[in-house]
């Protein structure tokens, strides 16, 4: 089986990666502090957003201004 690079993670996966509660992640997503998208019933957070958050290049204002 070929390894496939994930392009997004679930709310649960993100909360485990960051060490914060799922409820806190939900609140941040609903406020637009963390960009997310929905596939069916599942909310996902793009990996590029996570990478930007971890390396300090994430700019919430840039996302808001692009909407």
Helices and strands as residue ranges (DSSP letters): E 8-10, H 11-18, H 22-30, E 37-39, E 42-46, H 47-55, H 60-65
